[in-house]
Amino acid sequence: MSDALTYRAAGVDIDAGNALVERIKPLVKRTFRPEVMGGLGGFGGLFDLSGRYKEPVLVSGTDGVGTKLKLAHMLDRHDTIGIDLVGMCVNDVLVQGAEPLFFLDYFATGKLDVDTAAAVVGGIAKGCELAGCALIGGETAEMPDMYPPGEYDLAGFTVGAVEKSQLLGGASIVAGDVILGIASSGPHSNGYSLIRRILERAGSPLDLDLGGTRLADALMAPTTIYVKAMLDLLHTHAAQDPAEASGIHGMAHITGGGLKENIIRVVPQDLGIALDASAIALPPVFDWLMREGHVAREEMWRTFNCGIGFTVILPQHAVSAASALLERHGLSSTIIGEVVTASGDERVRIS
């Protein structure tokens, strides 16, 4: 029958999906931990928690990479956007002191391009390796007419665990604690709707030299994954002073809302934070965005990480050792403020 329809004729290529699975199997396998049970192809990913924790608290997180995907599509660069996806999820659960255990991804597109999808999943696998978590499953959805040609969407999901006694909730934070800011690699995955508007207004000068780095490279730099460094920091402090519940009083991942709205999320209601603007030197990419877009300083604080991708709240006496440990992990850090007693409704001051 010449008018017989098939799934392929309707726009969904099952063979391409199978080819993708075969392509990514070795990438995914590299992320496996001893606790992973089984492999790809089941209806659910299996992870054995027995014997690892006495009183485990599971911490889950989900996120995407926003309109940075538009820039990836424009530049035809798909190999690092998966690192962004993992970073946005695992850095969030890390804030509670949790070790990310496993990760799942969702990749949706109108027509599956195996090479593009394999590049994206390769980045996801790389991100999982950097975070020490296993990529135990995912979903590839081919949905004709849902997306413009060549474009796709991503979502990620992670589950971590932490001993109940070591869960970080901010209750230990006190006035006088120091806020240690840890460097970002760039805008990470936030503020790209504004970034793309600024690029458009500036004529998209993606080859512009920003102190030895092309603007395109600065904007596509993958999100820094802080997991291994932060877990080392937590465990080192816990070993030195178990009675102080690691010596780290709080942590914050600087995502949407920027420096203005993220750090305060982990600070008790009767306290506030005072950030020192002079301690936060804008890296070249942020300086360019602010100047080219005529973005007010206040708008920068609540949109971008401004060069600080993660913060740790800890006592003054613990700062030197923490900074030295982070340096060994290749992360630069600086004191950017302190915790103060709240004054009225204004709990965040930047001056």
Long-range contacts (C-beta under 8 A, 24 or more apart in sequence): 10-144, 11-110, 11-111, 11-142, 11-144, 11-145, 12-142, 12-144, 13-111, 13-112, 13-142, 16-112, 16-114, 16-142, 17-112, 17-140, 17-142, 19-114, 20-112, 20-114, 20-117, 20-118, 20-121, 20-140, 21-140, 23-114, 23-118, 24-118, 24-121, 24-122, 24-125, 27-121, 27-122, 27-125, 28-121, 28-125, 28-135, 30-125, 30-129, 31-103, 31-125, 31-128, 31-129, 31-133, 31-134, 31-135, 32-134, 32-136, 33-101, 33-102, 33-132, 33-133, 33-134, 35-101, 35-134, 36-102, 36-134, 36-136, 40-137, 42-137, 44-137, 45-102, 45-104, 45-136, 45-137, 46-136, 47-101, 47-102, 47-134, 47-136, 47-159, 49-101, 49-161, 52-161, 53-161, 53-163, 54-163, 55-163, 55-164, 55-165, 56-161, 56-162, 56-163, 56-164, 57-96, 57-98, 57-161, 57-162, 57-163, 57-164, 57-167, 58-159, 58-160, 58-161, 59-93, 59-96, 59-98, 59-159, 59-160, 59-161, 59-162, 60-93, 60-157, 60-158, 60-159, 60-160, 61-89, 61-90, 61-92, 61-93, 61-157, 61-158, 61-160, 62-89, 62-155, 62-156, 62-157, 62-158, 63-88, 63-89, 63-92, 63-155, 63-156, 63-255, 64-88, 64-153, 64-154, 64-155, 64-156, 64-189, 65-154, 65-189, 66-189, 66-190, 66-192, 66-193, 67-192, 67-193, 67-196, 68-189, 68-192, 68-220, 69-151, 69-152, 69-153, 69-154, 70-192, 70-196, 71-192, 71-195, 71-196, 71-219, 71-220, 72-220, 73-150, 73-151, 75-206, 75-216, 75-220, 77-220, 78-116, 78-119, 78-120, 78-123, 79-119, 79-120, 79-122, 79-123, 80-123, 80-126, 80-220, 80-221, 80-222, 81-120, 81-123, 81-154, 81-222, 82-120, 82-121, 82-122, 82-123, 82-124, 82-125, 82-126, 82-127, 82-154, 83-123, 83-124, 83-126, 83-127, 83-130, 83-222, 83-223, 83-225, 84-123, 84-127, 84-188, 84-189, 84-222, 84-223, 85-123, 85-124, 85-127, 85-154, 85-155, 85-156, 85-189, 86-124, 86-127, 86-128, 86-130, 86-131, 86-133, 86-156, 86-158, 86-225, 87-127, 87-131, 87-188, 87-189, 87-222, 87-223, 87-224, 87-225, 88-156, 88-188, 88-189, 88-223, 88-255, 89-156, 89-157, 89-158, 90-127, 90-131, 90-133, 90-158, 90-160, 90-225, 90-227, 91-223, 91-225, 91-226, 91-227, 91-253, 91-255, 91-309, 91-310, 92-253, 92-255, 93-158, 93-159, 93-160, 94-160, 94-226, 94-227, 94-230, 94-231, 94-251, 94-253, 95-168, 95-251, 95-252, 95-253, 95-266, 96-160, 96-162, 96-167, 96-168, 96-169, 97-162, 97-166, 97-167, 97-168, 97-234, 97-246, 97-248, 97-251, 98-160, 98-161, 98-162, 99-132, 99-160, 99-161, 99-162, 99-227, 99-231, 100-131, 100-132, 100-133, 100-158, 100-159, 100-160, 100-227, 101-133, 101-134, 101-158, 101-159, 101-160, 101-161, 102-133, 102-134, 102-135, 102-136, 102-158, 102-159, 103-127, 103-128, 103-131, 103-133, 103-134, 103-135, 103-136, 103-156, 103-157, 103-158, 104-135, 104-136, 104-137, 104-138, 104-139, 104-156, 104-157, 104-158, 105-135, 105-138, 105-139, 105-154, 105-155, 105-156, 105-157, 106-138, 106-139, 106-141, 106-154, 106-155, 106-156, 106-157, 107-138, 107-139, 107-140, 107-141, 107-152, 107-153, 107-154, 108-140, 108-141, 108-143, 108-146, 108-147, 108-152, 108-153, 108-154, 109-141, 109-142, 109-143, 109-147, 109-151, 109-152, 109-153, 110-142, 110-143, 110-144, 110-145, 110-146, 110-147, 110-148, 110-149, 110-151, 111-142, 111-144, 111-149, 112-140, 112-142, 113-150, 116-150, 116-152, 117-152, 120-152, 120-154, 123-222, 124-156, 127-222, 127-225, 130-225, 130-227, 130-228, 131-225, 131-227, 131-228, 132-227, 132-228, 132-231, 133-158, 133-160, 133-227, 165-245, 166-234, 166-238, 166-245, 166-246, 168-246, 168-248, 168-249, 168-250, 168-251, 168-266, 169-266, 170-249, 170-250, 170-266, 170-267, 170-268, 170-313, 171-268, 172-245, 172-249, 172-250, 173-249, 173-250, 173-266, 173-267, 173-268, 173-271, 173-313, 173-339, 174-249, 174-271, 174-339, 175-271, 175-339, 175-340, 175-341, 176-315, 176-316, 176-338, 176-339, 177-249, 177-250, 177-313, 177-314, 177-315, 177-316, 177-338, 177-339, 178-313, 178-314, 178-315, 178-316, 178-319, 178-335, 178-337, 178-338, 178-339, 179-263, 179-273, 179-275, 179-311, 179-312, 179-313, 179-335, 179-336, 179-337, 179-338, 179-339, 180-311, 180-312, 180-313, 180-314, 180-319, 180-322, 180-323, 180-333, 180-334, 180-335, 180-336, 181-279, 181-280, 181-308, 181-310, 181-311, 181-333, 181-334, 181-335, 181-336, 182-226, 182-308, 182-309, 182-310, 182-311, 182-312, 182-326, 182-331, 182-332, 182-333, 183-224, 183-307, 183-308, 183-309, 183-331, 183-332, 183-333, 184-223, 184-224, 184-254, 184-305, 184-307, 184-308, 184-309, 184-310, 185-221, 185-222, 185-223, 185-224, 185-309, 186-218, 186-219, 186-221, 186-283, 186-285, 187-219, 187-285, 187-286, 187-289, 187-304, 187-305, 188-223, 188-224, 188-254, 188-255, 188-305, 188-309, 189-223, 189-255, 190-255, 190-256, 190-258, 190-303, 190-304, 190-305, 191-256, 191-258, 191-303, 191-304, 194-289, 194-293, 194-295, 194-303, 195-219, 195-289, 197-293, 198-289, 198-292, 198-293, 198-295, 201-292, 201-293, 202-292, 208-288, 210-284, 210-285, 210-288, 211-284, 213-284, 213-285, 215-285, 215-288, 218-284, 218-285, 219-285, 223-309, 224-309, 224-310, 224-331, 226-253, 226-309, 226-310, 226-331, 228-329, 229-325, 229-326, 229-329, 229-331, 230-310, 230-312, 232-325, 232-329, 233-312, 233-322, 233-325, 233-326, 236-321, 236-325, 237-318, 237-322, 247-314, 247-315, 247-318, 248-312, 248-313, 248-314, 248-318, 248-322, 249-313, 249-314, 249-315, 250-312, 250-313, 251-310, 251-311, 251-312, 251-313, 252-310, 252-311, 252-313, 253-309, 253-310, 254-305, 254-308, 254-309, 254-310, 254-311, 255-305, 257-302, 258-300, 258-301, 258-302, 258-303, 258-304, 258-305, 258-306, 259-301, 259-302, 259-305, 259-306, 259-308, 259-336, 259-350, 260-298, 260-301, 260-302, 260-348, 260-350, 261-302, 261-348, 262-311, 263-311, 263-313, 263-348, 264-347, 264-348, 266-313, 267-313, 267-339, 267-347, 269-342, 270-341, 270-342, 271-339, 271-340, 271-341, 271-342, 271-347, 272-339, 272-340, 272-341, 272-342, 272-343, 272-346, 272-347, 272-348, 272-349, 273-337, 273-338, 273-339, 273-340, 273-347, 273-348, 273-349, 274-337, 274-338, 274-340, 274-349, 274-350, 274-351, 275-336, 275-337, 275-348, 275-349, 275-350, 275-351, 276-335, 276-336, 276-337, 276-351, 277-350, 277-351, 279-334, 279-335, 279-336, 279-337, 280-306, 280-307, 280-308, 280-336, 281-307, 282-306, 282-307, 283-307, 301-350, 308-336, 311-336, 313-339
